[in-house]
C-alpha cells in the first residue's frame, strides 16, 4: 500500500493533520532560504527599462550556456558537433544557431542532460503532469525553486495579493477519497493557508456544500484550474450565491475568453492570467493593466512563427543549472504583441496564450485551426466543452449544458461554429453529462486522435 492509499484510509481529522504537515514541509521548501532575497530582486527589476532588463537576461543566458557546455554531456557533444563554442551564444538571437529541443529527446536521453557539477548532490525531483502522455522527471536545485516562487509571487503582489491571504484552492490533488459521499469535500492546510477542495466531487448535487464552506471561510482568494473555477462560478450564478472574492488566479490550463466572462459575472473580478510550467523555460504574467508580460529576467523566451498564426513558445531555463534546457519546445502556442503596456513594466507583451499545439484541429485541406475557444465566448449556458477529432476535416463537439439551455442556444452555437470553421470542416454536437479529465484532473479543450501522418 503506497502513502496516498494510506492517507485516503485515514479519518478526516487525521487527513487534515497530514495535509497540514505536508503544507508545512512545502512552505519551508518554497519560502525558506533565499526566497525573500529572490522576491526582492524580482520586484526591484519590475521598474527597470527594456534595455536594462534585456541586458540582464542576455548576461544570465551567456553564463548559463557556458555552464551547460562545460558540465552537461548532451550540450558538450552538441556544441562540438555544430563546431560552436559557448562564446558564440551572447544574446537571445544567437540561440538560433542551436536546434530546437523536443521533450521526446530529453526523455530518451534524460541522464545526459544532468549537470556533472551536481553529481552526487541530493536534489528535488520535479515532474511535468504528462497530460498529453509525455511526462518528464528532472532534478531542480533549491535556489531554482526559490526563483520560481519569487517570480510567481511578484505578479501576485502586483495585484495586491500577499502570502498571508487564505486561498480557496481547486486543483487536481486527491485530498478526499473518491468513495466519499458526504461533506466535507475539502481539507485544511493551515501552514499554507489553503482550504483545499476536491475537484473530483464537484457536481450539481454537491455544489451547495462547497459554496456554503467557501462563504463561511471568508477567504477572498480563489486559485485553481480554469475549468473547475468556471464551474463553481456558473453554479454560484445559478444559485444566487455572493462571495467576497477579491482575487482569482488560475493555472495548468489555458484560460478561455468565455470562462473569463462567466467568472467575472459570478465574482465581480476578472481572473488574473499567468503562464508557467514545471520546466521553468518560460514565464508570462498579467499586470494590473491586463498586459501579459514575458518575465525576461526569469527565462530566455523565443517565439517561433507557426502556420496557424500563433507562435511556438521556445524557452531556456537559466534558473536551473542542475538540468539545463536550451531552446526547449514546451508544446505551447502564444500570439506575441508589439504594443506597449501603460504599466511601464519591462518585458515583451503577448496578446494571448493560445494553448498547446495539440489544441488545433485539422481541416480537409490540411489547415490547422487554433483558438477555437472563441466559439463559446457568448455561450453562457454551455458549462464545459471539448472538441474531439478522429479524422481530418471532421470533429465531434462534446458539450455539458447548464440549466436553461435550449434550441436558441444550440442554433447560436451552430452559427458560431460555422462562422469559425467554414465549409472545410464538418462537425456534430453531442450532449454529454460530463467530460473526462486527465489523470491530473485537467480538462483538455481539444482531444486529437489523429496519427502524426494524418495531422
C-alpha positions in Angstrom: 0.0 0.0 0.0 1.5 3.4 -1.0 1.4 6.5 1.1 -1.5 8.0 -0.8 -3.7 5.0 -0.3 -2.8 5.0 3.4 -3.7 8.7 3.6 -7.1 8.1 2.0 -7.9 5.4 4.6 -7.4 7.9 7.5 -10.4 9.6 9.2 -11.0 13.2 8.1 -9.4 14.7 11.3 -6.1 12.9 10.7 -6.2 13.7 7.0 -6.3 17.4 7.9 -3.3 16.8 10.1 -1.4 15.1 7.3 -2.3 17.8 4.8 -1.1 20.5 7.2 2.2 18.5 7.8 2.8 18.3 4.1 1.9 22.0 3.8 4.5 22.9 6.4 7.1 20.9 4.5 6.2 22.7 1.3 6.3 26.1 2.9 9.8 25.5 4.2 11.0 24.3 0.9 9.4 27.0 -1.3 9.8 30.0 1.0 12.8 29.3 3.1 16.5 30.2 2.5 16.9 32.7 -0.2 13.3 33.1 -1.2 12.9 36.6 0.3 16.0 37.8 -1.4 14.9 36.4 -4.7 11.5 38.0 -4.4 13.1 41.3 -3.5 15.3 41.0 -6.6 12.5 40.3 -8.9 10.4 43.1 -7.5 13.2 45.6 -7.9 13.6 44.6 -11.6 9.9 45.5 -12.3 10.9 49.1 -12.6 13.9 48.6 -15.0 13.6 49.8 -18.5 13.6 47.5 -21.5 17.3 47.9 -22.4 18.4 47.1 -18.8 16.2 44.0 -18.5 17.3 42.6 -21.9 21.0 43.2 -20.9 20.4 41.3 -17.6 18.6 38.4 -19.4 21.4 38.0 -22.0 24.1 38.2 -19.4 22.4 35.3 -17.5 21.9 33.4 -20.7 25.6 33.7 -21.7 26.8 32.4 -18.3 24.2 29.6 -18.3 25.2 28.4 -21.8 28.8 28.3 -20.7 27.8 26.2 -17.7 25.8 23.8 -19.9 28.6 23.3 -22.4 31.2 22.7 -19.6 29.2 20.4 -17.4 26.4 18.7 -19.4 27.3 15.8 -21.7 24.5 16.4 -24.2 25.5 20.1 -24.8 29.2 19.3 -24.8 28.6 16.9 -27.7 26.0 19.2 -29.4 28.3 22.2 -29.5 31.3 20.1 -30.7 29.1 18.6 -33.5 28.0 22.1 -34.6 31.5 23.5 -34.3 30.3 26.1 -31.8 31.7 27.4 -28.5 29.8 28.9 -25.6 31.1 32.3 -26.6 29.0 32.1 -29.8 25.9 32.5 -27.7 25.9 36.0 -26.2 22.3 37.1 -26.6 18.8 35.7 -27.3 19.1 35.9 -31.1 22.3 33.8 -31.0 20.3 30.8 -29.8 19.0 30.3 -33.4 22.3 28.6 -34.1 21.1 25.6 -32.0 18.3 23.2 -32.9 15.0 23.3 -31.1 15.0 20.7 -28.3 11.9 18.4 -28.0 10.6 16.8 -24.9 11.0 13.4 -26.6 14.7 14.0 -27.0 15.0 14.9 -23.3 13.0 11.8 -22.2 15.1 9.5 -24.3 18.4 10.9 -23.1 17.4 12.3 -19.7 20.7 11.3 -17.9 22.8 13.2 -20.5 21.0 16.5 -19.6 22.0 16.3 -15.9 24.9 18.7 -15.0 28.0 16.9 -13.8 28.5 19.9 -11.4 25.7 18.5 -9.3 26.7 14.8 -9.4 26.1 13.1 -6.0 24.1 16.0 -4.6 20.7 15.5 -3.2 18.2 17.4 -5.4 14.5 17.5 -5.5 12.8 15.8 -8.4 10.1 17.7 -10.2 7.8 16.4 -13.0 5.6 17.6 -15.7 2.0 16.5 -15.4 2.1 14.4 -18.6 -1.5 15.5 -19.5 -0.6 14.7 -23.2 1.0 11.4 -22.4 4.5 12.9 -22.3 5.6 13.1 -18.6 9.1 14.1 -17.6 11.0 13.9 -14.3 14.1 16.0 -13.7 16.2 17.4 -10.8 16.0 21.0 -9.6 18.1 23.0 -7.2 16.7 24.6 -4.1 17.7 28.0 -5.4 15.8 27.4 -8.6 12.7 26.7 -6.6 13.1 29.9 -4.7 13.4 31.8 -8.0 10.3 30.2 -9.5 8.2 31.1 -6.5 9.8 34.5 -6.4 8.7 35.4 -9.9 5.3 33.9 -9.3 4.7 35.9 -6.1 6.0 39.0 -7.9 3.0 39.1 -10.3 0.6 38.2 -7.5 1.9 41.1 -5.4 1.4 43.4 -8.4 -2.3 42.8 -7.8 -2.1 43.4 -4.1 -2.2 39.7 -3.2 0.1 38.6 -0.3 1.1 35.3 1.2 -1.0 35.9 4.4 -4.2 35.6 2.4 -6.2 32.4 2.8 -6.7 30.6 -0.5 -9.7 28.5 -1.7 -7.7 26.0 -3.8 -9.3 24.0 -6.6 -6.6 21.8 -8.1 -6.1 18.2 -9.2 -5.0 16.7 -5.9 -6.8 13.8 -4.4 -7.3 15.2 -1.0 -10.7 13.5 -0.4 -11.4 9.8 -1.0 -13.3 9.2 -4.2 -15.7 7.0 -2.4 -16.8 9.8 0.0 -20.4 10.7 -0.5 -21.0 13.4 2.2 -19.2 16.7 3.1 -16.7 17.9 3.9 -15.3 17.6 0.4 -12.3 19.7 1.4 -9.2 19.6 3.7 -7.3 22.3 5.5 -3.6 23.2 5.0 -3.1 25.6 7.9 0.6 26.4 7.3 -0.1 27.1 3.7 -3.4 29.0 4.4 -5.3 26.8 2.0 -8.7 25.3 2.1 -8.2 22.5 -0.5 -11.3 21.5 -2.3 -11.7 18.2 -4.2 -12.4 18.9 -7.8 -13.5 15.3 -8.3 -16.6 15.6 -6.1 -17.9 18.8 -7.7 -21.4 18.3 -9.1 -24.9 19.9 -9.2 -25.7 17.9 -6.1 -22.7 18.8 -4.0 -22.0 22.4 -5.1 -24.2 24.0 -2.4 -22.0 22.4 0.2 -18.9 23.8 -1.5 -20.3 27.3 -1.8 -21.5 27.3 1.8 -18.0 26.4 3.0 -16.4 29.0 0.8 -18.7 31.7 2.2 -18.2 30.5 5.8 -14.4 30.7 5.4 -14.5 34.4 4.5 -11.5 33.7 2.2 -11.0 36.3 -0.6 -8.7 34.4 -3.0 -9.6 31.5 -5.4 -6.9 29.6 -7.2 -7.4 26.6 -9.5 -7.9 25.1 -12.9 -9.9 27.4 -15.1 -12.4 24.7 -16.0 -13.1 24.0 -12.3 -13.3 27.6 -11.2 -15.7 28.3 -14.1 -18.0 25.5 -13.0 -18.0 26.9 -9.5 -18.8 30.4 -10.9 -21.6 29.2 -13.1 -23.2 27.4 -10.1 -22.8 30.5 -7.9 -24.7 32.4 -10.5 -27.4 29.7 -10.8 -27.9 29.6 -7.0 -27.6 33.4 -6.5 -24.7 32.9 -4.0 -22.5 36.0 -3.4 -18.9 35.6 -2.2 -16.4 38.3 -1.0 -13.8 37.3 -3.7 -11.1 39.8 -4.5 -8.6 37.7 -6.4 -8.9 34.8 -8.8 -5.7 33.2 -10.1 -5.6 30.2 -12.5 -3.0 27.7 -13.7 -2.4 24.5 -15.6 -4.9 25.1 -18.3 -5.5 27.8 -20.8 -7.9 30.5 -19.6 -10.5 30.9 -22.3 -12.5 34.1 -23.1 -15.9 32.6 -22.2 -14.5 31.3 -18.9 -13.3 34.8 -18.0 -16.8 36.2 -18.8 -18.6 33.7 -16.5 -16.1 34.1 -13.7 -16.4 37.9 -13.9 -20.2 37.8 -13.8 -20.2 35.5 -10.8 -17.5 37.1 -8.6 -17.2 40.7 -9.9 -13.4 40.3 -10.6 -11.5 39.1 -13.6 -9.2 36.1 -13.3 -5.5 37.0 -13.3 -3.8 35.1 -16.1 -0.4 33.5 -15.7 1.6 31.2 -17.8 4.4 29.0 -16.5 5.5 25.4 -16.3 7.5 22.9 -14.2 10.5 23.1 -16.5 10.8 26.8 -16.0 11.8 27.6 -19.6 9.2 30.5 -19.9 7.0 32.7 -17.7 4.4 35.2 -18.6 2.5 37.3 -16.1 -0.5 39.6 -16.2 -0.1 43.1 -14.8 -2.9 45.2 -13.3 -3.5 46.8 -16.7 -4.2 43.4 -18.3 -0.9 43.2 -20.1 0.7 39.8 -20.5 4.4 40.4 -19.9 7.2 38.0 -20.7 9.3 37.7 -17.5 12.6 38.4 -19.3 14.6 38.1 -16.0 13.4 34.6 -15.4 14.0 32.7 -18.7 15.1 33.3 -22.3 11.9 33.0 -24.3 11.7 32.8 -28.1 8.5 32.9 -30.2 8.9 30.9 -33.5 6.2 31.7 -36.0 3.8 28.9 -36.7 1.4 28.1 -39.6 -1.8 28.8 -37.6 -0.9 32.4 -36.9 0.3 31.8 -33.3 3.9 31.3 -32.4 5.6 28.3 -30.7 6.9 29.1 -27.3 10.6 28.0 -27.1 12.5 28.6 -23.8 15.7 28.3 -22.0 15.6 27.7 -18.2 18.6 29.7 -17.0 17.5 29.4 -13.4 18.0 25.6 -13.0 21.7 24.7 -13.6 21.2 21.1 -12.5 19.2 20.4 -15.6 19.8 22.9 -18.4 17.3 23.0 -21.3 18.3 25.2 -24.2 15.7 26.1 -26.8 13.2 23.7 -25.3 9.8 23.4 -27.1 7.1 23.1 -24.4 4.4 22.4 -27.0 2.5 25.7 -26.3 1.4 28.5 -28.6 1.1 32.2 -28.0 0.5 35.4 -30.0 3.2 38.0 -29.5 2.2 41.7 -29.5 4.1 44.8 -30.5 2.1 47.0 -28.1 3.5 48.9 -25.2 1.8 48.4 -21.8 0.9 51.6 -19.9 2.1 50.0 -16.7 5.7 50.6 -17.7 6.9 47.2 -16.7 9.6 45.8 -19.0 9.3 42.6 -21.0 7.7 41.8 -24.3 4.0 41.6 -24.4 1.9 38.7 -25.5 -1.6 39.3 -26.9 -2.9 35.9 -25.8 -1.7 32.4 -24.7 -3.3 30.1 -27.3 -2.8 26.8 -25.5 -1.0 23.7 -26.7 0.0 22.8 -30.3 -2.4 19.8 -29.8 -5.2 22.3 -29.3 -5.5 22.6 -33.1 -7.8 20.7 -35.4 -7.0 19.8 -39.0 -9.4 20.6 -41.8 -9.9 18.7 -45.0 -7.4 20.9 -46.9 -4.8 20.4 -44.2 -5.1 23.7 -42.4 -4.6 23.7 -38.6 -7.2 25.8 -36.8 -6.4 27.1 -33.3 -8.1 29.4 -30.8 -11.5 27.7 -31.4 -12.5 28.5 -27.8 -13.9 31.8 -29.2 -16.8 29.7 -30.4 -18.1 29.5 -26.9 -17.4 33.1 -25.7 -21.1 34.0 -25.7 -22.5 30.6 -24.8 -23.2 31.3 -21.2 -25.3 28.1 -20.8 -22.5 25.8 -22.1 -20.8 24.7 -18.9 -18.0 22.7 -20.4 -16.9 21.8 -24.0 -14.4 19.6 -25.7 -13.5 19.2 -29.4 -12.6 15.7 -30.4 -11.1 14.8 -33.7 -10.5 11.3 -35.1 -10.1 12.1 -38.8 -9.0 15.2 -40.7 -11.9 17.5 -41.7 -14.4 16.3 -39.1 -14.8 16.9 -35.4 -17.3 16.0 -32.7 -18.0 18.6 -30.1 -19.0 17.4 -26.7 -20.9 19.9 -24.5 -22.2 19.9 -21.0 -25.1 22.3 -20.7 -26.3 24.4 -17.8 -29.9 24.9 -16.7 -32.0 26.8 -19.3 -30.1 25.6 -22.4 -32.5 25.3 -25.3 -32.9 25.4 -29.1 -31.9 29.0 -29.4 -28.6 28.3 -27.6 -28.0 25.3 -29.9 -28.7 27.4 -33.0 -26.5 30.2 -31.8 -23.7 27.7 -31.1 -24.1 26.2 -34.5 -23.9 29.6 -36.2 -20.8 30.4 -34.3 -19.1 27.1 -35.3 -19.9 27.6 -39.0 -18.5 31.2 -38.7 -15.2 29.9 -37.3 -14.6 26.8 -39.4 -16.4 27.4 -42.7 -17.1 24.5 -45.0 -13.7 23.0 -44.7 -14.6 21.2 -41.5 -17.8 19.2 -40.7 -18.9 18.8 -37.2 -21.5 17.2 -34.9 -22.6 18.3 -31.4 -23.1 15.7 -28.7 -24.6 16.4 -25.3 -22.9 14.6 -22.5 -23.3 14.5 -18.8 -19.6 15.1 -18.1 -16.3 15.3 -19.8 -13.4 13.1 -18.6 -10.4 14.8 -17.1 -6.8 13.7 -17.4 -5.2 11.8 -14.6 -4.1 15.1 -13.0 -7.6 16.5 -13.2 -7.2 18.8 -16.1 -9.8 19.4 -18.8 -8.3 19.3 -22.3 -10.1 21.6 -24.8 -9.1 19.5 -27.8 -8.5 15.8 -27.9 -6.9 14.8 -31.2 -6.6 11.1 -32.1 -5.1 11.8 -35.5 -1.9 9.9 -36.3 1.2 12.0 -36.9 0.9 11.4 -40.6 -2.7 12.5 -40.7 -2.0 15.6 -38.7 
